[in-house]
């Protein structure tokens, strides 16, 4: 894994983050300890940007895009004036001895992005896809804002800010 500077992690000078946004966190706590670190990182970034978040839990990574699609169907995300401005996906898939890993990784990420793009939903993705638990823990970084949970929150807030700027420019 390439090491990034703290400026690169924070997006300092290059990324405007939405402040005060409301975000839906969709979490698959299949590996509870890793998920807790990802959640803490995301919550740290959201709190430092005065954002509110609601959290829903699903069984595993494959259910994350289904939960996002259910939120679209319910009208809580993906439409003008929706309850949520964006979403953050948190989960972890660790390679095993079968092809199941590839199926889960490919489908969870494909359908998450398909739904996000189709409905113009700002999504930060922290579904870790790793070979070992040690790799997952290193990427989650103990809940620090520099871990993948924090990265996903920054990505989501950056996309929300971009969407807002583009809407203002077209008005």
C-alpha positions as CSV (number, residue, x, y, z in Angstrom):
1,X,0.0,0.0,0.0
2,X,1.4,3.4,-1.0
3,X,1.9,5.7,1.9
4,X,0.2,9.1,1.5
5,X,1.2,12.3,3.2
6,X,-1.1,13.8,5.8
7,X,-2.0,16.6,3.3
8,X,-3.0,14.0,0.7
9,X,-5.1,12.2,3.3
10,X,-6.9,15.3,4.4
11,X,-7.3,16.7,0.9
12,X,-5.8,20.0,2.2
13,X,-5.9,22.6,-0.5
14,X,-7.6,20.5,-3.1
15,X,-10.9,19.3,-1.9
16,X,-13.8,21.3,-0.6
17,X,-15.9,19.3,1.8
18,X,-19.6,19.9,2.4
19,X,-20.4,21.2,5.9
20,X,-23.6,20.4,7.7
21,X,-24.6,17.6,5.3
22,X,-26.7,14.7,6.4
23,X,-25.3,11.3,5.4
24,X,-26.6,7.7,5.5
25,X,-23.9,5.3,6.7
26,X,-24.6,1.7,5.5
27,X,-22.5,-0.7,7.5
28,X,-21.9,-4.4,7.2
29,X,-20.3,-5.4,10.5
30,X,-19.4,-8.9,9.4
31,X,-15.9,-8.3,11.0
32,X,-17.1,-6.3,14.0
33,X,-13.6,-5.0,15.1
34,X,-12.7,-3.8,11.6
35,X,-16.1,-2.3,11.1
36,X,-15.8,-0.4,14.4
37,X,-12.5,1.2,13.2
38,X,-14.0,2.2,9.8
39,X,-17.1,3.7,11.5
40,X,-15.0,5.7,14.0
41,X,-12.9,7.1,11.2
42,X,-16.0,8.1,9.2
43,X,-17.7,9.6,12.3
44,X,-14.6,11.6,13.1
45,X,-14.5,13.3,9.7
46,X,-18.3,13.8,9.7
47,X,-18.2,15.4,13.2
48,X,-15.3,17.7,12.2
49,X,-17.4,19.0,9.3
50,X,-20.6,19.5,11.4
51,X,-22.4,16.7,9.5
52,X,-25.2,14.5,10.8
53,X,-25.4,10.8,10.0
54,X,-27.8,8.0,10.5
55,X,-26.5,4.4,10.4
56,X,-28.1,1.2,9.2
57,X,-26.7,-2.2,9.5
58,X,-26.8,-5.0,6.9
59,X,-25.6,-8.6,7.1
60,X,-22.7,-8.3,4.6
61,X,-21.1,-6.5,1.8
62,X,-23.5,-7.8,-0.8
63,X,-26.4,-6.2,1.1
64,X,-24.8,-2.7,1.1
65,X,-25.9,-1.8,-2.5
66,X,-29.3,-3.3,-1.8
67,X,-29.7,-1.0,1.3
68,X,-28.8,2.0,-0.9
69,X,-31.3,1.0,-3.5
70,X,-34.0,0.6,-0.7
71,X,-33.2,4.1,0.5
72,X,-33.7,5.3,-3.1
73,X,-37.0,3.5,-3.3
74,X,-38.1,5.0,0.0
75,X,-37.3,8.5,-1.4
76,X,-34.8,9.2,1.4
77,X,-31.8,9.6,-1.0
78,X,-31.2,10.3,-4.6
79,X,-33.8,12.9,-5.3
80,X,-34.0,16.7,-4.9
81,X,-34.9,17.5,-1.3
82,X,-34.2,14.0,0.0
83,X,-33.4,13.4,3.7
84,X,-29.8,12.4,2.9
85,X,-27.2,14.3,0.8
86,X,-25.0,11.2,0.4
87,X,-24.0,7.8,1.7
88,X,-21.0,6.0,3.1
89,X,-20.5,2.3,2.6
90,X,-18.5,0.5,5.3
91,X,-17.5,-3.2,5.3
92,X,-14.8,-5.7,4.8
93,X,-14.3,-8.8,2.6
94,X,-11.3,-11.0,3.4
95,X,-10.1,-13.4,0.7
96,X,-10.8,-17.0,1.5
97,X,-10.1,-20.3,-0.4
98,X,-13.0,-20.1,-2.8
99,X,-14.3,-17.8,-5.6
100,X,-16.9,-16.4,-3.2
101,X,-14.5,-13.5,-2.4
102,X,-14.4,-12.4,-6.0
103,X,-18.1,-12.7,-6.4
104,X,-18.8,-10.6,-3.3
105,X,-16.1,-7.9,-4.1
106,X,-17.2,-7.5,-7.7
107,X,-20.9,-7.4,-7.1
108,X,-20.9,-5.3,-4.0
109,X,-18.7,-2.6,-5.7
110,X,-20.4,-2.8,-9.1
111,X,-23.9,-2.5,-7.8
112,X,-23.0,0.2,-5.3
113,X,-21.5,2.3,-8.1
114,X,-24.3,1.5,-10.5
115,X,-26.9,2.8,-8.0
116,X,-24.8,5.8,-7.0
117,X,-24.3,6.8,-10.7
118,X,-27.9,6.0,-11.8
119,X,-29.4,8.2,-9.0
120,X,-26.5,10.8,-8.7
121,X,-25.8,9.9,-5.1
122,X,-22.5,11.0,-3.6
123,X,-21.1,7.8,-2.1
124,X,-17.9,7.2,-0.2
125,X,-16.9,3.6,-0.4
126,X,-14.9,1.9,2.4
127,X,-15.7,-1.7,1.6
128,X,-12.3,-3.1,2.2
129,X,-11.2,-5.9,-0.1
130,X,-8.1,-7.5,1.3
131,X,-6.2,-10.8,1.5
132,X,-5.8,-10.8,5.3
133,X,-7.2,-9.5,8.6
134,X,-3.9,-7.7,9.2
135,X,-4.3,-5.8,5.9
136,X,-7.8,-4.8,6.9
137,X,-6.7,-3.5,10.3
138,X,-3.9,-1.5,8.7
139,X,-6.3,0.1,6.2
140,X,-8.9,0.8,8.9
141,X,-6.1,2.5,11.0
142,X,-7.7,2.2,14.4
143,X,-10.6,4.6,13.6
144,X,-8.3,7.5,12.8
145,X,-9.5,10.0,10.3
146,X,-6.6,8.9,8.0
147,X,-8.0,5.4,7.7
148,X,-10.3,4.2,4.9
149,X,-13.5,5.1,6.9
150,X,-12.3,8.7,7.1
151,X,-11.3,8.6,3.4
152,X,-14.8,7.4,2.5
153,X,-16.4,10.2,4.5
154,X,-14.1,12.8,2.8
155,X,-15.0,11.3,-0.6
156,X,-18.7,11.5,0.2
157,X,-18.5,15.1,1.5
158,X,-16.3,16.1,-1.5
159,X,-18.9,14.7,-3.9
160,X,-21.7,16.4,-2.0
161,X,-19.9,19.8,-2.3
162,X,-19.2,19.2,-6.0
163,X,-22.8,18.4,-6.7
164,X,-23.9,21.5,-4.8
165,X,-21.4,23.7,-6.8
166,X,-22.6,22.2,-10.1
167,X,-26.2,22.8,-9.2
168,X,-25.4,26.4,-8.3
169,X,-23.5,27.0,-11.5
170,X,-26.5,25.8,-13.6
171,X,-29.0,27.9,-11.7
